[in-house]
Amino acid sequence: MSTESLLLAISVEDILFDIAEALRIPVLVLAIVAAVVVLIEVGALLVEMSRRRRRGLPRLERALDVAKAALAQGDPATAIRAVRELGFNRRMSDTLAAIVEQRGRPDAGDRVAKRMAEYDYQSMKRLERTRILVRAGPALGLMGTLIPLSPALEALAEGNVSSLTEELRVAFSVTVAGLLIGLIAFAVSLIRDRLYAQDYSDVEYVAAALATDGPSVDGKAGGTPATAAPVTQATQVASPPVTPAQAAPVPPSPPGQ
């Protein structure tokens, strides 16, 4: 290897080493921030679960009966108030109220479908934070482990046991913290996914129950038409292939038979 190539390799290694050393403090700070965020998410999850303790089909049906009776009497305000009480957060309450408000419009089915889709997107956005932490936590833990290993090995070569112990203590601590962050975030994401799926199921039930003929919010006849379910691979039924024998015309029977 020539002298120029050797110097170039050394300079590249020094640059990478400097980058790793520069990331040491930011990685440790991000690990602490991620730990704080995941603890906040755990607290928020406990609040969400406490709000949903009163969830139940009888409560849902009673609210729908009140809403239907109010719409039949031309009282949309009472109907909106009844379905809003079914929401466990502002997004869900607004979507339920929009289902009642869009009744009687010519394109009510499309409007309701769009609002339900927006509600679903907002729920997915709420899940993004913990889903990112599921991957970011272990990644920060791995980076926080590998960065101190370089000075730890250097201290080992120099016989500096005190510095070696300190660097390894930092490396292992960040590893444990990163794995714990990922584990907690994964559990929070799973539970929230189930809760939000139940919420969306309630919204769908309200939309289907109110998609009947009856007085609209404007006092006109006709309700929200039911929105057709999208055709997916799970719901699509394949037609059996037509054989040549089935496709051939049946010859007429001879007279006298």
C-alpha positions as CSV (number, residue, x, y, z in Angstrom):
1,M,0.0,0.0,0.0
2,S,1.4,3.4,-1.0
3,T,1.9,6.2,1.5
4,E,-0.9,8.2,0.0
5,S,-3.4,5.3,0.3
6,L,-2.3,4.7,3.9
7,L,-2.8,8.4,4.8
8,L,-6.2,8.4,3.1
9,A,-7.3,5.3,5.0
10,I,-6.1,6.8,8.3
11,S,-7.9,10.0,7.6
12,V,-11.2,8.2,6.8
13,E,-10.9,6.1,10.0
14,D,-10.3,9.3,12.0
15,I,-13.3,10.9,10.4
16,L,-15.5,8.0,11.3
17,F,-14.1,7.9,14.8
18,D,-14.8,11.6,15.3
19,I,-18.4,11.1,14.0
20,A,-18.9,8.3,16.5
21,E,-17.5,10.4,19.3
22,A,-19.6,13.4,18.3
23,L,-22.7,11.2,18.5
24,R,-22.0,10.0,22.0
25,I,-23.8,12.7,23.9
26,P,-26.7,13.1,21.5
27,V,-27.4,9.4,21.6
28,L,-27.4,9.4,25.4
29,V,-29.7,12.4,25.5
30,L,-32.1,10.8,22.9
31,A,-32.2,7.6,25.0
32,I,-33.2,9.6,28.0
33,V,-35.9,11.5,26.0
34,A,-37.2,8.3,24.6
35,A,-37.5,6.8,28.1
36,V,-39.4,9.9,29.2
37,V,-41.7,9.8,26.2
38,V,-42.5,6.1,26.6
39,L,-43.4,6.7,30.3
40,I,-45.7,9.5,29.2
41,E,-47.3,7.2,26.7
42,V,-47.9,4.6,29.4
43,G,-49.7,7.2,31.5
44,A,-51.8,8.3,28.5
45,L,-52.7,4.7,27.8
46,L,-53.9,4.1,31.4
47,V,-56.1,7.2,31.0
48,E,-57.5,5.9,27.7
49,M,-58.2,2.5,29.3
50,S,-60.0,4.1,32.3
51,R,-62.3,6.0,29.9
52,R,-63.3,2.8,28.1
53,R,-64.3,0.9,31.2
54,R,-67.9,1.9,30.5
55,R,-67.8,0.5,26.9
56,G,-70.5,-2.0,26.2
57,L,-73.1,-3.0,23.6
58,P,-76.1,-2.1,25.7
59,R,-74.8,1.4,26.2
60,L,-74.2,1.7,22.5
61,E,-77.7,0.5,21.6
62,R,-79.4,2.8,24.2
63,A,-77.7,5.8,22.7
64,L,-78.7,4.7,19.2
65,D,-82.3,4.3,20.3
66,V,-82.3,7.9,21.7
67,A,-80.7,9.2,18.5
68,K,-83.2,7.5,16.3
69,A,-86.2,8.7,18.4
70,A,-84.8,12.3,18.3
71,L,-84.4,12.1,14.5
72,A,-87.9,10.8,14.1
73,Q,-89.2,13.8,16.1
74,G,-87.1,16.2,14.1
75,D,-84.7,17.0,16.9
76,P,-81.2,16.6,15.4
77,A,-79.5,18.4,18.3
78,T,-80.6,15.7,20.8
79,A,-79.5,12.9,18.3
80,I,-76.0,14.5,17.9
81,R,-75.7,14.9,21.7
82,A,-76.6,11.2,22.2
83,V,-74.0,9.9,19.7
84,R,-71.3,12.3,21.0
85,E,-71.5,10.7,24.4
86,L,-70.4,7.5,22.8
87,G,-67.0,9.0,21.9
88,F,-64.0,8.3,24.1
89,N,-62.0,11.2,22.6
90,R,-62.7,14.4,20.6
91,R,-61.9,12.8,17.2
92,M,-64.4,9.9,17.8
93,S,-67.1,12.3,19.1
94,D,-66.7,14.6,16.0
95,T,-66.9,11.6,13.7
96,L,-70.1,10.3,15.3
97,A,-71.7,13.8,15.2
98,A,-70.8,14.1,11.5
99,I,-72.6,10.8,10.7
100,V,-75.8,12.4,12.1
101,E,-75.2,15.7,10.4
102,Q,-74.7,14.3,6.9
103,R,-78.0,12.4,6.9
104,G,-80.3,13.4,4.1
105,R,-77.6,14.8,1.8
106,P,-77.5,13.4,-1.8
107,D,-73.9,12.3,-1.3
108,A,-74.2,11.4,2.4
109,G,-72.7,8.0,1.9
110,D,-69.5,9.4,0.4
111,R,-69.3,12.1,3.0
112,V,-69.7,9.7,5.9
113,A,-67.1,7.3,4.4
114,K,-64.6,10.1,4.0
115,R,-65.0,11.2,7.6
116,M,-64.7,7.6,8.9
117,A,-61.5,7.3,6.8
118,E,-60.1,10.5,8.3
119,Y,-60.9,9.2,11.7
120,D,-59.0,6.0,11.0
121,Y,-56.0,8.0,9.7
122,Q,-55.9,10.1,12.8
123,S,-56.0,6.9,14.9
124,M,-53.0,5.5,12.9
125,K,-51.2,8.8,13.4
126,R,-51.7,8.5,17.2
127,L,-50.1,5.0,17.0
128,E,-47.0,6.2,15.1
129,R,-45.2,7.6,18.2
130,T,-45.0,4.3,20.0
131,R,-44.4,2.3,16.8
132,I,-41.4,4.5,16.1
133,L,-40.1,3.9,19.7
134,V,-40.4,0.2,19.2
135,R,-37.5,0.5,16.7
136,A,-35.8,3.6,17.9
137,G,-35.4,2.3,21.5
138,P,-33.2,-0.7,20.6
139,A,-31.4,1.3,17.9
140,L,-30.4,3.9,20.4
141,G,-29.4,1.2,22.8
142,L,-27.2,-0.4,20.3
143,M,-25.5,2.9,19.3
144,G,-25.1,3.7,23.0
145,T,-23.4,0.4,23.4
146,L,-21.0,0.5,20.5
147,I,-19.8,4.1,20.9
148,P,-18.3,3.6,24.3
149,L,-16.6,0.4,23.3
150,S,-13.9,2.1,21.4
151,P,-12.5,4.1,24.3
152,A,-13.1,1.1,26.5
153,L,-10.8,-1.0,24.3
154,E,-8.3,1.8,24.3
155,A,-8.3,1.9,28.0
156,L,-7.9,-1.9,28.2
157,A,-4.9,-1.7,25.9
158,E,-3.4,1.0,28.2
159,G,-4.2,-1.0,31.4
160,N,-6.6,1.8,32.6
161,V,-9.1,-0.4,34.5
162,S,-11.0,2.6,36.0
163,S,-11.7,4.1,32.5
164,L,-12.6,0.6,31.1
165,T,-15.1,0.0,33.9
166,E,-16.7,3.4,33.4
167,E,-17.1,3.0,29.7
168,L,-18.5,-0.5,30.0
169,R,-21.0,0.7,32.6
170,V,-22.3,3.3,30.3
171,A,-22.5,0.9,27.3
172,F,-24.5,-1.8,29.2
173,S,-26.8,0.7,30.9
174,V,-27.8,2.2,27.5
175,T,-28.4,-1.2,26.1
176,V,-30.8,-2.2,28.9
177,A,-32.6,1.2,28.6
178,G,-33.0,0.9,24.9
179,L,-34.4,-2.7,25.1
180,L,-36.8,-1.6,27.9
181,I,-38.0,1.3,25.8
182,G,-38.7,-0.9,22.8
183,L,-40.5,-3.5,25.0
184,I,-42.8,-1.0,26.7
185,A,-43.5,0.8,23.4
186,F,-44.4,-2.5,21.8
187,A,-46.9,-3.4,24.5
188,V,-48.5,0.1,24.4
189,S,-48.8,-0.2,20.6
190,L,-50.5,-3.6,20.8
191,I,-53.0,-2.4,23.5
192,R,-53.8,0.8,21.6
193,D,-54.3,-1.0,18.4
194,R,-57.0,-3.1,20.0
195,L,-58.7,-0.1,21.7
196,Y,-58.7,1.9,18.5
197,A,-60.1,-1.1,16.5
198,Q,-62.9,-1.3,19.0
199,D,-63.6,2.4,18.7
200,Y,-63.7,2.2,14.9
201,S,-66.1,-0.8,15.2
202,D,-68.4,1.3,17.3
203,V,-68.3,4.1,14.7
204,E,-69.1,1.7,11.9
205,Y,-72.0,0.3,13.9
206,V,-73.5,3.7,14.4
207,A,-73.1,4.6,10.8
208,A,-74.8,1.4,9.7
209,A,-77.6,1.7,12.3
210,L,-78.4,5.3,11.2
211,A,-78.2,4.5,7.5
212,T,-81.9,3.9,7.2
213,D,-84.8,5.7,5.7
214,G,-86.1,8.3,8.1
215,P,-86.1,12.1,8.8
216,S,-82.7,13.7,8.2
217,V,-81.1,16.5,10.1
218,D,-82.8,19.0,7.7
219,G,-86.2,17.4,8.3
220,K,-86.4,15.9,4.9
221,A,-87.2,12.3,4.2
222,G,-84.4,9.8,3.6
223,G,-81.4,8.9,5.7
224,T,-77.8,8.2,5.0
225,P,-77.5,5.4,2.4
226,A,-75.3,2.5,3.6
227,T,-71.8,2.7,2.3
228,A,-70.7,-0.3,0.3
229,A,-67.9,-2.3,1.9
230,P,-64.7,-2.3,-0.2
231,V,-63.9,-5.4,-2.1
232,T,-60.7,-7.0,-0.7
233,Q,-58.9,-10.2,-1.2
234,A,-60.6,-11.6,1.9
235,T,-64.2,-10.7,0.8
236,Q,-63.8,-11.3,-2.9
237,V,-65.2,-14.7,-4.0
238,A,-63.7,-16.1,-7.2
239,S,-66.2,-17.4,-9.7
240,P,-65.6,-21.0,-10.8
241,P,-64.1,-21.3,-14.3
242,V,-66.6,-22.1,-17.1
243,T,-65.8,-25.4,-18.8
244,P,-66.3,-25.9,-22.5
245,A,-69.2,-28.3,-21.7
246,Q,-70.9,-25.6,-19.7
247,A,-70.3,-22.9,-22.3
248,A,-71.7,-25.0,-25.2
249,P,-75.4,-24.5,-26.1
250,V,-77.8,-27.2,-25.2
251,P,-79.2,-28.8,-28.4
252,P,-83.0,-28.8,-28.7
253,S,-84.7,-32.2,-28.1
254,P,-86.2,-33.9,-31.1
255,P,-90.0,-33.7,-31.6
256,G,-92.1,-36.3,-29.9
257,Q,-89.8,-36.6,-26.8
